[in-house]
Amino acid sequence: MSAINCPECEKELTFDYSTRKYFCKNCGIFVNKDEIVKLREKRQDEKYKEKEDSRRDNDYLQWWLSKK
């Protein structure tokens, strides 16, 4: 069985059989499997958006610094 890492802090999650949820001893997050998937997708979307924003900022800076 492979370990599932926390979507917030990347530490290993522990499964609680009574609630059927995972919890992280490091950051305290308490989620089920579906919530883990949603949090990971949200984090990926945020990283993609940051990357796009950075690229756009760099393009604008290049244009601004170029000879007009």
TIBAMAR-116225 format. One record per residue: x, y, z of N, C-alpha, C in turn; residue in one letter. Coordinates in steps of 0.2 Angstrom, whole numbers, plus 5000, padded with zeros to 4 digits. Example, Ala and Ser with C-alpha at 12.3 -4.5 7.8 and 13.67 -1.06 7.14 Angstrom:
<sites>
506649725039506249785039506649845039A
506449895035506849955036506450005039S
</sites>
This chain:
<sites>
500449945000500050005000500450065000M
500350114996500750174995500550225000S
500950265002500850315007500550375003A
500050405006499750465003499950525007I
500250575003500550635006499950695006N
500050735011499650785013499650835007C
499050865004499050914999499350985001P
499350995008499551055011500351055012E
500551015016501251015018501750955015C
501450915012501750855008502050805013E
501850805020502050755024501550695023K
501650635026501250575026500650585030E
500050565026499350565030499250505033L
498850505039498650445043497950435042T
497750375041497050355039496650345046F
496150375047495750355053495150315051D
495150255053494550205051493850225054Y
493850255060493150275062492850325058S
493150375056492850425052492950415044T
493350375042493550355035493850425032R
494250455036494650515033495350505035K
495750545031496450555032496550615036Y
497150615040497350675044498050675044F
498350745044499050755044499250775051C
499750735054499950755061500350815061K
500650835055501050895054500650965054N
500150965049499751035049499051025051C
498850965053498150955056497550955051G
497750945044497150945039496850875040I
496150875039495750815040495250815034F
495450765030495050765023494950695021V
494450685017494350615014494650615007N
494650565004495050544997494850594992K
494150614991493950664986494150734988D
494250754994494450814996495250824994E
495550764995496250774993496350784986I
495950744982496050754975495850834973V
495350854976495150924974495650974976K
495950964982496451014985497151014980L
497250954978497850944973497750974967R
497150974964496951004958496951074958E
496651104964496651174965497451204966K
497851164969498551184970498851184963R
498751134959499051134952498751194948Q
498151214948497851264945498151334947D
498351334954498651394956499351404954E
499751344954500351354951500451374944K
499951344940499851364933499751434932Y
499251464936499151534935499651574937K
500051554942500651594944501151594939E
501251534936501751534930501551574924K
500851574923500651614917500751694919E
500551714925500651774927501351804927D
501851754929502551774929502751784921S
502551734917502751744910502451804907R
501851824908501551884906501951944908R
502151944915502452004918503152004914D
503451954913504151954909504051974902N
503551954899503451984892503352054892D
502952084897502852154897503552194899Y
503952164903504552194905505052194899L
505052144895505452134889505252194884Q
504552194883504352244879504552314881W
504452334888504552394891505252414890W
505752364891506452384891506752384884L
506352354879506552354872506552424869S
506852434864506852504860506152514857K
505852564858505252584856505252624850K
</sites>
